[in-house]
Amino acid sequence: MNIVIFGATGSVGRHVTARAAAAGHRVTAFTRSGRAPEGAPDDVTVVQGDVLDAEAVARAIEGQDAAIVVLGAGAKGGLRAHGTANIIAGMQRATA
């Protein structure tokens, strides 16, 4: 299964990323930094982007079977709500 993980570098996200990869899934980590999550296997694909950028989110969702959202609140707040709304819109677009 192709899985994109939003929030992959966070304290929960890096564990989710590692577990999904260990289970044999093709994992894409969507990160602001463009760096792989700490401890991620070499076969994890990293896509740099911001969850507040709806187009970047939609592009990352293309070709995925599932999306996992483990976003934090962000330093200024609001990240989780706005980012999740963009992810839902991207998923709807991908299935249209």
Order of alpha helices (4+ residues) and beta strands (2+ residues): beta-alpha-beta-beta-alpha-beta-alpha
